[in-house]
Amino acid sequence: MEPNSHNSSIEKLAHKLKCRWPAIEKSLRSTEAKRKNLSSLLNQDIKVNAEEWNEDWSIVAFGSIARNEWTAGSDLDWTLLVDGMASSGHFGMTQDIARRIEKAKYKGPGPAGVFGNMAFSHDIIHRIGGENDTNRNTTQRILLLLESTVIGGRADAHDRVIRGILALS
């Protein structure tokens, strides 16, 4: 693998060591293809209250697709991340995203309810610790920081929420 500005640390290490890891290369190619497919799938005609995409929300994925480790057995853990005023359209948008993902035959998120829905920045940023924090909230916060990527919409909301979490740390 030749390193370039988009390469991961693994690709840079492989180049430096002059070695190849075919399984990792395959996973990287698969991840790139899935991200392109999801971007195409999720960025067409999704609206909230007749508004086009704006900087207040992002569709964020976690796990293997964010770590560049997508395989045939991977599931798609995602959330509609809202960093702006709540809208009655967010619920319908979340349902539309779920339908599109299911129709495209992606393996959906697990039954725990942490993913496959929407999350609001206020809870993620301001309910850190104490009795107002929840396991779901903590999981989303940690995974936003450790392994998340935007798969639909604009990255503005995602980036602001991460900056907001880090500013409180």
Contacts in CASP RR format, 6 or more apart in sequence:
PFRMAT RR
TARGET T0000
AUTHOR 0000-0000-0000
METHOD contacts of the structure
MODEL  1
MEPNSHNSSIEKLAHKLKCRWPAIEKSLRSTEAKRKNLSSLLNQDIKVNA
EEWNEDWSIVAFGSIARNEWTAGSDLDWTLLVDGMASSGHFGMTQDIARR
IEKAKYKGPGPAGVFGNMAFSHDIIHRIGGENDTNRNTTQRILLLLESTV
IGGRADAHDRVIRGILALS
1 7 0 8 1.000
1 11 0 8 1.000
1 14 0 8 1.000
1 15 0 8 1.000
1 20 0 8 1.000
1 25 0 8 1.000
2 15 0 8 1.000
3 11 0 8 1.000
3 12 0 8 1.000
3 15 0 8 1.000
7 15 0 8 1.000
8 28 0 8 1.000
8 68 0 8 1.000
10 21 0 8 1.000
10 24 0 8 1.000
10 28 0 8 1.000
10 68 0 8 1.000
11 28 0 8 1.000
14 20 0 8 1.000
14 21 0 8 1.000
14 24 0 8 1.000
27 68 0 8 1.000
27 69 0 8 1.000
27 70 0 8 1.000
27 71 0 8 1.000
28 68 0 8 1.000
30 70 0 8 1.000
30 71 0 8 1.000
30 72 0 8 1.000
31 64 0 8 1.000
31 65 0 8 1.000
31 68 0 8 1.000
31 69 0 8 1.000
31 70 0 8 1.000
34 65 0 8 1.000
34 70 0 8 1.000
35 65 0 8 1.000
35 149 0 8 1.000
35 151 0 8 1.000
37 104 0 8 1.000
38 61 0 8 1.000
38 65 0 8 1.000
38 76 0 8 1.000
38 106 0 8 1.000
38 151 0 8 1.000
38 152 0 8 1.000
39 151 0 8 1.000
39 152 0 8 1.000
41 100 0 8 1.000
41 101 0 8 1.000
41 104 0 8 1.000
42 59 0 8 1.000
42 97 0 8 1.000
42 100 0 8 1.000
42 151 0 8 1.000
42 152 0 8 1.000
42 153 0 8 1.000
43 53 0 8 1.000
43 152 0 8 1.000
43 153 0 8 1.000
46 53 0 8 1.000
46 93 0 8 1.000
46 96 0 8 1.000
46 97 0 8 1.000
46 153 0 8 1.000
47 93 0 8 1.000
48 57 0 8 1.000
48 87 0 8 1.000
48 89 0 8 1.000
48 90 0 8 1.000
48 93 0 8 1.000
49 87 0 8 1.000
49 88 0 8 1.000
49 89 0 8 1.000
53 153 0 8 1.000
53 154 0 8 1.000
54 154 0 8 1.000
55 154 0 8 1.000
55 156 0 8 1.000
55 157 0 8 1.000
56 82 0 8 1.000
56 83 0 8 1.000
56 84 0 8 1.000
56 85 0 8 1.000
56 156 0 8 1.000
56 157 0 8 1.000
57 80 0 8 1.000
57 81 0 8 1.000
57 82 0 8 1.000
57 83 0 8 1.000
57 84 0 8 1.000
57 90 0 8 1.000
57 93 0 8 1.000
57 153 0 8 1.000
57 157 0 8 1.000
58 80 0 8 1.000
58 81 0 8 1.000
58 83 0 8 1.000
58 150 0 8 1.000
58 152 0 8 1.000
58 153 0 8 1.000
58 154 0 8 1.000
58 155 0 8 1.000
58 156 0 8 1.000
58 157 0 8 1.000
58 158 0 8 1.000
59 78 0 8 1.000
59 79 0 8 1.000
59 80 0 8 1.000
59 81 0 8 1.000
59 97 0 8 1.000
59 150 0 8 1.000
59 151 0 8 1.000
59 152 0 8 1.000
59 153 0 8 1.000
60 78 0 8 1.000
60 79 0 8 1.000
60 80 0 8 1.000
60 81 0 8 1.000
60 144 0 8 1.000
60 148 0 8 1.000
60 149 0 8 1.000
60 150 0 8 1.000
60 151 0 8 1.000
60 158 0 8 1.000
61 76 0 8 1.000
61 77 0 8 1.000
61 78 0 8 1.000
61 148 0 8 1.000
61 149 0 8 1.000
61 150 0 8 1.000
61 151 0 8 1.000
62 77 0 8 1.000
62 78 0 8 1.000
62 79 0 8 1.000
62 115 0 8 1.000
62 143 0 8 1.000
62 144 0 8 1.000
62 147 0 8 1.000
62 148 0 8 1.000
63 69 0 8 1.000
63 77 0 8 1.000
63 143 0 8 1.000
63 147 0 8 1.000
64 70 0 8 1.000
64 71 0 8 1.000
64 74 0 8 1.000
64 75 0 8 1.000
65 74 0 8 1.000
65 76 0 8 1.000
65 149 0 8 1.000
65 151 0 8 1.000
66 147 0 8 1.000
66 148 0 8 1.000
66 149 0 8 1.000
67 147 0 8 1.000
73 107 0 8 1.000
74 107 0 8 1.000
75 106 0 8 1.000
75 107 0 8 1.000
75 108 0 8 1.000
75 109 0 8 1.000
75 110 0 8 1.000
76 101 0 8 1.000
76 106 0 8 1.000
76 107 0 8 1.000
76 108 0 8 1.000
76 109 0 8 1.000
77 108 0 8 1.000
77 109 0 8 1.000
77 110 0 8 1.000
77 114 0 8 1.000
77 115 0 8 1.000
77 116 0 8 1.000
77 143 0 8 1.000
78 97 0 8 1.000
78 101 0 8 1.000
78 109 0 8 1.000
78 115 0 8 1.000
78 116 0 8 1.000
78 151 0 8 1.000
79 115 0 8 1.000
79 116 0 8 1.000
79 117 0 8 1.000
79 118 0 8 1.000
79 119 0 8 1.000
79 140 0 8 1.000
80 90 0 8 1.000
80 93 0 8 1.000
80 94 0 8 1.000
80 97 0 8 1.000
80 117 0 8 1.000
80 118 0 8 1.000
80 119 0 8 1.000
81 118 0 8 1.000
81 119 0 8 1.000
81 121 0 8 1.000
81 144 0 8 1.000
81 157 0 8 1.000
81 158 0 8 1.000
81 161 0 8 1.000
82 90 0 8 1.000
82 118 0 8 1.000
82 119 0 8 1.000
82 120 0 8 1.000
82 121 0 8 1.000
82 157 0 8 1.000
83 120 0 8 1.000
83 121 0 8 1.000
83 156 0 8 1.000
83 157 0 8 1.000
83 160 0 8 1.000
83 161 0 8 1.000
84 121 0 8 1.000
84 157 0 8 1.000
86 120 0 8 1.000
90 118 0 8 1.000
91 118 0 8 1.000
93 118 0 8 1.000
94 116 0 8 1.000
94 117 0 8 1.000
94 118 0 8 1.000
97 116 0 8 1.000
98 116 0 8 1.000
101 108 0 8 1.000
102 108 0 8 1.000
108 116 0 8 1.000
109 115 0 8 1.000
109 116 0 8 1.000
113 136 0 8 1.000
114 136 0 8 1.000
114 139 0 8 1.000
114 140 0 8 1.000
119 137 0 8 1.000
119 140 0 8 1.000
121 157 0 8 1.000
121 160 0 8 1.000
121 161 0 8 1.000
121 164 0 8 1.000
123 137 0 8 1.000
124 137 0 8 1.000
124 140 0 8 1.000
124 141 0 8 1.000
124 144 0 8 1.000
124 161 0 8 1.000
124 165 0 8 1.000
125 161 0 8 1.000
125 164 0 8 1.000
125 165 0 8 1.000
125 168 0 8 1.000
126 168 0 8 1.000
127 133 0 8 1.000
127 134 0 8 1.000
127 137 0 8 1.000
128 141 0 8 1.000
128 165 0 8 1.000
128 168 0 8 1.000
129 138 0 8 1.000
141 165 0 8 1.000
144 158 0 8 1.000
144 161 0 8 1.000
144 162 0 8 1.000
144 165 0 8 1.000
145 162 0 8 1.000
145 165 0 8 1.000
145 166 0 8 1.000
148 158 0 8 1.000
148 162 0 8 1.000
150 158 0 8 1.000
END
